[in-house]
């Protein structure tokens, strides 16, 4: 099927242990609005911040019974998505992936918190055989000057120092999904990839807008899971070098 017909939805699950957020999110996943199998991008529990790993695993197991689960890293803390300057970002990805796998969490995709990525993170994702959705089709909002991110307008294979990385970029926020669905306009995205946060569901207005947008979008595009799109498109994807997609930050001498 042509790439232009796919649409994907992922959720950055920030408050898995919040008893106000959890039932709303679980119910929304189960509703499959628009026919979308939403990928839940989760970060491992931070036990140093008092997060209960046992409860976390119970809830992720329940999510996995509803739809795909991916790996979402908050580089510094539960409430601090982007990394500190001295952070070893690739080591954190590998460490968290090892924890997830040791607890039978079958994460097959990745998104860096605060849209952060770098050449070493991309290499770690290639090693782990993740599908990466950290790159954006346009600059992330509220990104500080010089902040690192990656840009791709369409799915592609990115060459890293550890091999090839399949990327399905994120193209639309919740608000952009709603505008795309309800305003007559041509959809230019090769693959529409919309995202939201589980905390958006606490706001009734945002929750209703998201539900309605997915129903409309599901009529205009074929709803698909992130992994399904990556597998379907992989044989025909363009291959590009990391420095083609890298944005922001000082020159990286490790490239």
Residue pairs with C-beta under 8 A, 6 or more apart in sequence:
1 222
1 232
3 154
3 155
3 190
3 191
3 233
4 187
4 190
4 191
5 221
5 222
6 191
6 192
6 221
6 222
6 224
6 229
6 232
6 233
7 36
7 191
7 192
7 193
7 194
7 217
7 218
7 220
7 221
7 222
7 223
7 224
8 36
8 39
8 168
8 191
8 192
8 193
8 194
8 224
8 225
8 226
8 229
9 36
9 38
9 39
9 193
9 194
9 195
9 196
9 214
9 223
10 38
10 39
10 40
10 41
10 70
10 109
10 111
10 133
10 170
10 193
10 194
10 195
10 226
11 25
11 38
11 39
11 40
11 41
11 195
11 196
11 197
11 198
12 41
12 72
12 111
12 113
12 195
12 196
12 197
12 198
13 25
13 40
13 41
13 42
13 43
13 63
13 72
13 197
13 198
14 43
14 78
14 197
14 198
14 199
15 21
15 22
15 198
15 199
16 22
16 42
16 45
16 56
16 59
16 60
16 198
17 45
17 51
17 52
17 55
17 56
17 59
20 202
21 198
21 199
21 201
21 202
22 59
24 198
24 201
24 202
24 207
25 198
25 201
26 62
26 63
26 66
28 38
28 201
28 207
28 210
28 211
29 38
29 40
29 63
29 66
29 67
30 66
31 211
32 38
33 210
33 211
33 214
33 215
33 218
34 214
34 215
34 216
34 217
34 218
34 219
34 223
35 218
35 223
36 214
36 218
36 223
37 67
37 68
37 223
37 224
37 225
38 67
39 67
39 68
39 69
39 70
39 109
39 225
39 226
39 227
40 60
40 63
40 67
40 68
40 69
40 70
41 69
41 70
41 71
41 72
41 109
41 110
41 111
41 133
42 60
42 63
42 69
42 70
42 71
42 72
42 105
42 107
43 71
43 72
43 73
43 74
43 78
43 96
43 113
44 56
44 96
44 99
44 100
45 51
45 52
45 53
45 56
46 74
46 77
46 78
47 53
49 77
49 78
51 78
57 103
57 105
60 69
60 105
63 69
64 105
64 106
67 225
68 108
68 109
68 225
68 226
68 227
69 105
69 106
69 107
69 108
70 107
70 108
70 109
70 110
70 111
70 130
70 131
70 133
70 226
71 93
71 96
71 97
71 100
71 107
71 109
71 110
71 111
71 130
72 110
72 111
72 112
72 113
73 92
73 93
73 96
73 110
73 111
73 112
73 113
74 80
74 81
74 113
75 81
75 82
75 83
75 84
75 87
75 89
75 92
75 112
75 113
75 114
75 116
76 82
76 83
76 84
76 87
81 113
81 114
81 116
82 113
82 114
82 116
82 147
83 89
83 92
83 116
89 112
89 116
89 118
89 120
89 121
90 118
90 120
90 121
90 123
90 124
93 110
93 121
93 124
93 125
93 128
94 124
94 127
94 128
97 107
97 124
97 128
100 107
101 107
107 130
108 129
108 130
108 131
108 227
109 130
109 131
109 132
109 133
109 226
109 227
110 125
110 128
110 130
110 131
110 132
110 133
110 134
111 132
111 133
111 134
111 170
112 121
112 134
114 140
114 147
115 134
115 136
115 140
115 143
115 149
116 134
116 147
116 148
116 149
117 132
117 134
117 135
117 148
117 149
117 150
118 148
118 246
118 249
118 252
119 160
119 161
119 242
119 246
119 252
119 254
119 255
120 161
120 254
121 134
122 132
122 150
122 158
122 160
122 165
122 242
123 160
123 161
123 162
123 163
123 165
124 162
125 132
125 160
125 165
126 160
126 162
126 163
126 164
126 165
127 162
127 163
130 165
131 166
131 167
131 168
131 226
131 227
131 230
132 158
132 165
132 166
132 167
132 168
133 167
133 168
133 169
133 170
133 193
133 195
133 226
134 149
134 150
134 167
134 170
135 149
135 150
135 151
135 152
135 167
135 169
135 170
135 245
136 149
136 150
136 151
136 152
136 169
136 170
136 171
137 151
137 152
137 153
137 169
137 170
137 171
137 189
138 151
139 149
139 151
139 247
140 149
141 173
143 149
143 248
146 248
146 249
146 250
147 248
147 249
148 246
148 247
148 248
148 249
149 247
149 248
150 245
150 246
150 247
151 169
151 245
151 247
152 158
152 167
152 169
152 240
152 245
153 169
153 190
154 169
154 189
154 190
154 191
154 238
155 166
155 167
155 168
155 169
155 190
155 191
155 229
155 230
155 233
155 237
156 167
156 237
156 238
156 239
156 240
156 245
157 164
157 165
157 166
157 167
157 234
157 237
157 238
157 239
157 240
158 164
158 165
158 166
158 167
158 239
158 240
158 241
158 242
158 245
159 165
159 239
159 240
159 241
159 242
160 242
161 254
164 239
166 230
166 234
166 237
167 245
168 191
168 193
168 226
168 229
168 230
168 233
169 193
170 193
170 194
170 195
171 189
171 191
171 192
171 193
171 194
172 180
172 189
172 192
172 193
172 194
172 195
173 194
173 195
173 196
174 194
174 195
174 196
174 200
174 206
174 209
174 210
174 213
176 194
177 192
177 194
177 196
177 210
177 213
177 214
177 217
178 209
178 210
178 212
178 213
180 187
180 192
180 213
180 217
181 212
181 213
181 214
181 216
181 217
181 220
182 212
182 213
182 216
187 220
187 221
191 229
191 233
192 217
192 221
193 226
194 213
194 217
196 210
200 206
200 207
200 210
201 207
201 210
217 223
224 232
242 255
243 255
246 252
246 255
